């Protein structure tokens, strides 16, 4: 009885559990606090889930970017192919003398020709190109000239030889070789020095035949600007005027007379007195004195040649 009473009167000794917490009694008593391992595991699962979500979002974004890039490349390739087909069809139309309606409307806005005149000029263009092709084949058949003709065989249009013959025989342009070359190069600003294509040929012809005084003056300035730097220098004036003047046999030094003329002309054209003639100088001088528009050599048709040319269009 005494031992049993003593046993009942003592409090049970707490025994440590595996995690360091105390458990009251040997029976299944309640845990005093949540364990650290349970909290850490929960946080780890949340972090892992968040990382998986981020990775999935990035993957979707990259896949979307690849699809967009692929679509853009496909569209660009399709557009390039369509443009190539249009250019090929346009070249075929040019050579056959046909003008596509959209191009015809565009040319009517860019030139001063009527629809009938454009049709007639397109037929002339076709004949001129045929002449160029025939000349190229003739040159190619010659073994000594094959190397010269070969680089130009793939370029369609009106070449220098046919163009110069046209200026001389149709528009009464009788001038030095250097001016003939500059007229050809200045005809189409967008493709300087290359064979003239249909659009460049018609736009240049519009300025040549029916341009305003300002347009024709600007064309003449481009012709006289031999090195295309935007100015007519004293050296360029000397070259142009020396080729235009008739040298007298008795002159000991004809170049001295040309140099004197250059000084006189420079004073007339150099409005801002900087020693060279800019486009503004040239336009200002020609506006005041229109007869000076061809002061450095002929590069425009005569009025009678223009009238005669339009009378032969048969429109």
C-alpha angles and dihedrals in degrees: 000000000000092000093048092050091049090051092052093047096056121086115237114262111245114238122207117245125218094269094052096258123126122246118204110232131340093278124087097284122174119272112253097220139358115273123252092232093062092054093047092050092052092051092048092053092050092051092048091051091049091050091050090051092051092048091050091050092050091049092051091048093050092047090051091050091051091050092049092048091049091049092050092050091049091050092048092050091049092049092049091050092049091049090050091052091049092051091049091050090046092054090049091050091049093053093046092050094245122133120205112234095242092050090046092054090048092050092049088057094045097045139044095238129112122235092259091048091051090052091051093046090051089056090051089050091053091052092048092050090049088054090051092050092048091050091049091052090048091052092045091054089060112081092211092052100038093093090053097047097043100074091055098043094091095048114088123206143067110320131207097266096053092040093054092047089051093051092048100043101033106030102029093239105164107174145126123293093249092057093046089055092048092049090053093048093045095048096085111028093190095057105027115189096006126112110281116258123205099267095044091046093053097043091048091046090052091057092042094053108023107014122137116255089259093050093048092046091051089050092052091049091054089051093051094045092086098182094036094234094133096259140081103225130197090257091054091047089051092051093047097044095043090056092048099048124082109236115226114226092225094056110109093199111011091176090070090062090050091051090052090050091050090056091050093048093045092056089051097050104029098087096166093044097231095133097257139065118250126192089260091052092049095047092047093051095045092047089056094042111021093185089070092066090102097035093133098044143311115295102145130072123254117254092245091053091053092051091047093049095053091046090060095052090084096213 
